Amino acid sequence: MRRRTLVALGAGLPAAVALLPWPTHGMRPAAPGDSPTVFAAASLQPAMEAIARLYAQQGGGAVRFSFAASGTLARQIEQGAPAGVYASADEAWMDWLQQRGLIVPESRRSLLGNRLVLVVPAASPVRTVDLVPGFDLGAVLGSGGRWATGDPASVPVGRYAQAALERLGAWPAAARRLVRTESVRVALGFVERGEVAAAVVYATDALGSNRVRVVGTFPADSHPPIRYPFAAIARQDTPAARAFLRFCESPVAVAAWKQYGFVVRE
């Protein structure tokens, strides 16, 4: 796991925010210098790191991160990894932890949404793809070409991608040419380097890369809604963890989420 302590000050985003009260009943006291460890879906990394800088600017202190696929992080939490906050790229993995009594249910918030897109390398001759029933992914991939997304067995973006391609009638042929990756960021890397002809990723990942082009956006009704639930982890339910969760819903954080392309859910 990669962990980072982020203390640099943010710039270019709103700087003032009033923090709302957050329930603290049942939480153990924070130790001096206590800072939360956040386990977050890989697709959240650039935005979450920016929000942590803003949090530090507001006097919230340092935040430690581990970014990976939601399922990988959920299993690590089940095995005792010291996460204080979990941010998943789908509801299913958060449900999985809640069923095991590992999150604080009243802290759970579905904060964000996203869009599912088809991307190609920036130098690709493919310009646009009409993602409608019956579309031909093979025409995008060419002879022998492959495409990437997260492994549908465990990675949320892959689950969304499989659902969308099934809905559009393209999954049986597409599945045979799929490179299954451990996270959406790995899938993005494959297409950035030209190692695959296309990838299905989140719109926010594509927005942050100048080495890919979006050639199509999947219809919202072709896959389950993309939602990012956040929650405190029961074993590390500290005031510091709750304070960072609260900050993620604050006006200054909302502005940052939007800047990074996320849909902020009301």
C-alpha positions as CSV (number, residue, x, y, z in Angstrom):
1,M,0.0,0.0,0.0
2,R,1.1,3.5,-0.7
3,R,0.7,6.0,2.2
4,R,1.3,9.7,2.0
5,T,1.2,12.4,4.6
6,L,0.0,15.6,3.0
7,V,0.7,18.8,4.8
8,A,1.3,21.3,1.9
9,L,-1.1,24.2,1.6
10,G,-3.7,24.2,-1.1
11,A,-3.9,27.0,-3.7
12,G,-6.4,28.1,-6.3
13,L,-9.5,26.9,-4.4
14,P,-11.8,28.6,-1.9
15,A,-10.1,28.9,1.4
16,A,-12.8,29.5,4.0
17,V,-15.2,27.0,5.4
18,A,-17.3,26.7,8.5
19,L,-17.3,23.2,9.9
20,L,-20.6,21.8,11.2
21,P,-21.0,19.9,14.4
22,W,-20.4,16.2,14.1
23,P,-21.6,13.6,16.7
24,T,-18.7,12.2,18.8
25,H,-20.5,9.9,21.1
26,G,-18.7,6.5,21.5
27,M,-15.5,7.6,19.9
28,R,-12.2,7.2,21.7
29,P,-10.3,10.4,22.4
30,A,-7.8,11.5,19.8
31,A,-4.1,11.1,20.8
32,P,-1.9,14.2,20.5
33,G,-1.0,14.7,16.9
34,D,-3.6,12.1,15.8
35,S,-4.3,12.2,12.1
36,P,-6.7,10.0,10.2
37,T,-5.7,7.3,7.8
38,V,-8.0,7.3,4.8
39,F,-8.4,4.2,2.6
40,A,-9.8,5.6,-0.7
41,A,-10.7,4.3,-4.2
42,A,-7.9,4.9,-6.7
43,S,-10.1,7.1,-8.8
44,L,-10.4,9.6,-5.9
45,Q,-6.6,10.1,-5.6
46,P,-6.0,13.5,-7.3
47,A,-9.1,15.1,-5.8
48,M,-8.6,13.6,-2.3
49,E,-5.0,14.8,-2.1
50,A,-6.1,18.3,-3.1
51,I,-8.8,18.2,-0.4
52,A,-6.2,17.0,2.2
53,R,-4.1,20.1,1.3
54,L,-7.1,22.3,1.9
55,Y,-7.8,20.5,5.1
56,A,-4.3,21.2,6.3
57,Q,-4.7,24.9,5.3
58,Q,-7.8,25.1,7.5
59,G,-5.8,23.7,10.5
60,G,-7.0,20.2,10.2
61,G,-3.6,18.6,10.3
62,A,-2.1,15.8,8.2
63,V,-3.9,13.0,6.5
64,R,-2.4,9.6,5.6
65,F,-3.7,7.8,2.5
66,S,-3.8,4.4,1.0
67,F,-5.2,4.4,-2.6
68,A,-6.2,1.2,-4.4
69,A,-9.2,-0.6,-5.7
70,S,-12.2,-0.5,-3.4
71,G,-12.3,-4.2,-3.0
72,T,-8.7,-4.5,-2.1
73,L,-9.0,-1.8,0.5
74,A,-12.2,-3.4,2.0
75,R,-10.5,-6.7,2.4
76,Q,-7.5,-5.0,4.0
77,I,-9.8,-3.3,6.5
78,E,-11.5,-6.7,7.3
79,Q,-8.0,-8.1,8.0
80,G,-7.3,-5.3,10.5
81,A,-5.6,-2.6,8.5
82,P,-5.7,0.7,10.6
83,A,-8.0,2.8,8.4
84,G,-10.0,5.5,10.0
85,V,-12.0,6.4,7.0
86,Y,-13.1,4.3,3.9
87,A,-14.2,5.9,0.6
88,S,-15.4,3.4,-1.9
89,A,-16.2,3.7,-5.6
90,D,-19.4,1.7,-5.2
91,E,-22.0,0.9,-2.6
92,A,-21.4,-2.9,-2.8
93,W,-18.1,-2.8,-1.0
94,M,-19.3,-0.4,1.6
95,D,-22.3,-2.7,2.2
96,W,-19.8,-5.6,2.5
97,L,-18.0,-3.9,5.3
98,Q,-21.2,-2.8,7.0
99,Q,-22.6,-6.3,7.0
100,R,-19.4,-7.3,8.9
101,G,-19.9,-4.5,11.5
102,L,-16.7,-2.8,10.4
103,I,-18.0,0.7,9.7
104,V,-20.0,3.2,11.8
105,P,-23.4,3.1,10.0
106,E,-24.5,6.6,11.0
107,S,-21.3,8.1,9.5
108,R,-22.0,6.7,6.1
109,R,-22.6,9.3,3.4
110,S,-22.9,8.7,-0.4
111,L,-21.1,12.0,-1.4
112,L,-20.2,11.7,-5.0
113,G,-21.1,10.5,-8.5
114,N,-19.2,10.0,-11.7
115,R,-19.6,9.1,-15.3
116,L,-18.3,6.2,-17.3
117,V,-16.4,6.9,-20.5
118,L,-14.5,5.2,-23.3
119,V,-11.0,6.5,-23.9
120,V,-8.3,5.9,-26.5
121,P,-4.7,7.0,-26.7
122,A,-4.3,10.7,-27.7
123,A,-2.7,9.7,-30.9
124,S,-5.4,7.2,-31.9
125,P,-7.2,7.8,-35.2
126,V,-10.6,7.0,-33.5
127,R,-12.5,10.2,-33.0
128,T,-15.9,9.4,-31.7
129,V,-17.9,6.3,-30.8
130,D,-21.7,6.3,-30.6
131,L,-22.3,4.1,-27.5
132,V,-25.7,2.8,-28.4
133,P,-27.1,-0.7,-28.5
134,G,-25.3,-2.8,-31.1
135,F,-22.2,-0.6,-31.3
136,D,-19.0,-2.4,-32.4
137,L,-16.2,-2.2,-29.9
138,G,-14.1,-4.3,-32.3
139,A,-14.1,-1.4,-34.8
140,V,-12.4,0.7,-32.1
141,L,-9.9,-2.0,-31.1
142,G,-8.9,-3.0,-34.6
143,S,-7.4,-6.3,-35.6
144,G,-5.9,-8.0,-32.5
145,G,-6.3,-4.9,-30.3
146,R,-7.3,-5.1,-26.7
147,W,-9.0,-2.9,-24.1
148,A,-8.7,-2.4,-20.4
149,T,-10.8,-1.8,-17.3
150,G,-10.9,-2.9,-13.7
151,D,-11.5,-6.6,-13.1
152,P,-15.3,-6.9,-13.0
153,A,-15.0,-9.6,-10.3
154,S,-13.7,-7.1,-7.8
155,V,-13.2,-3.6,-9.1
156,P,-16.2,-1.2,-9.3
157,V,-15.3,0.4,-12.6
158,G,-15.1,-3.1,-14.1
159,R,-18.5,-3.9,-12.7
160,Y,-20.0,-0.7,-14.2
161,A,-18.2,-1.4,-17.5
162,Q,-19.5,-5.0,-17.8
163,A,-23.1,-3.8,-16.9
164,A,-22.9,-1.1,-19.6
165,L,-21.5,-3.4,-22.3
166,E,-24.1,-6.1,-21.5
167,R,-26.9,-3.5,-21.7
168,L,-25.5,-2.4,-25.1
169,G,-25.1,-6.0,-26.4
170,A,-21.3,-5.7,-26.7
171,W,-20.1,-7.7,-23.7
172,P,-19.7,-11.3,-25.2
173,A,-17.2,-10.1,-27.8
174,A,-15.6,-7.5,-25.6
175,A,-14.9,-9.9,-22.8
176,R,-12.6,-12.0,-24.9
177,R,-10.3,-9.0,-25.6
178,L,-10.4,-7.5,-22.1
179,V,-7.2,-6.8,-20.0
180,R,-8.5,-7.0,-16.4
181,T,-6.6,-4.6,-14.1
182,E,-6.4,-4.1,-10.4
183,S,-7.8,-0.6,-10.4
184,V,-9.1,2.1,-12.7
185,R,-5.8,4.0,-12.5
186,V,-3.9,0.9,-13.8
187,A,-6.4,0.7,-16.7
188,L,-5.8,4.4,-17.5
189,G,-2.1,3.8,-17.5
190,F,-2.4,1.0,-20.1
191,V,-4.2,3.2,-22.5
192,E,-1.9,6.2,-21.8
193,R,1.1,4.1,-22.8
194,G,-0.6,2.8,-25.9
195,E,-0.5,-0.8,-24.5
196,V,-4.2,-1.2,-25.3
197,A,-6.4,0.4,-27.9
198,A,-9.0,1.6,-25.5
199,A,-10.2,1.6,-21.9
200,V,-13.3,2.1,-19.9
201,V,-12.6,4.5,-17.0
202,Y,-14.3,7.2,-15.1
203,A,-14.7,10.7,-16.6
204,T,-12.7,12.1,-13.7
205,D,-9.7,9.9,-14.6
206,A,-9.8,11.0,-18.2
207,L,-10.1,14.6,-17.3
208,G,-6.8,14.5,-15.4
209,S,-4.8,13.0,-18.4
210,N,-3.5,14.7,-21.5
211,R,-2.5,11.3,-23.0
212,V,-6.0,10.0,-23.6
213,R,-9.1,11.2,-25.4
214,V,-12.7,10.6,-24.5
215,V,-14.4,9.2,-27.6
216,G,-17.8,8.3,-25.9
217,T,-19.7,8.6,-22.7
218,F,-21.9,5.6,-21.7
219,P,-25.6,6.4,-21.2
220,A,-26.4,6.8,-17.5
221,D,-29.1,4.2,-17.7
222,S,-26.7,1.6,-19.2
223,H,-25.2,0.8,-15.8
224,P,-26.0,1.2,-12.1
225,P,-25.5,4.7,-10.7
226,I,-21.9,5.4,-9.9
227,R,-21.8,6.4,-6.3
228,Y,-19.0,7.0,-3.8
229,P,-20.0,6.2,-0.2
230,F,-17.7,7.4,2.7
231,A,-17.8,6.1,6.3
232,A,-15.8,6.0,9.5
233,I,-14.2,2.6,10.4
234,A,-15.4,1.3,13.7
235,R,-12.0,0.3,15.1
236,Q,-10.5,3.7,14.4
237,D,-13.5,5.9,15.0
238,T,-11.7,9.0,16.3
239,P,-12.5,12.7,16.3
240,A,-9.8,13.2,13.7
241,A,-11.5,10.7,11.3
242,R,-14.9,12.3,11.8
243,A,-13.5,15.8,11.3
244,F,-12.0,14.8,7.9
245,L,-15.3,13.1,6.9
246,R,-17.1,16.4,7.8
247,F,-14.6,18.4,5.8
248,C,-15.2,16.2,2.7
249,E,-18.8,17.6,2.8
250,S,-17.9,21.2,3.4
251,P,-18.3,24.0,0.8
252,V,-14.6,24.2,0.2
253,A,-14.4,20.5,-0.5
254,V,-17.5,20.5,-2.7
255,A,-15.8,23.1,-4.9
256,A,-12.7,20.9,-5.1
257,W,-14.7,17.8,-6.0
258,K,-16.4,19.7,-8.8
259,Q,-13.1,21.0,-10.1
260,Y,-11.9,17.5,-10.4
261,G,-15.0,16.5,-12.4
262,F,-17.1,14.7,-9.8
263,V,-20.8,15.0,-9.5
264,V,-21.6,16.1,-5.9
265,R,-24.7,14.4,-4.7
266,E,-27.2,16.4,-2.7
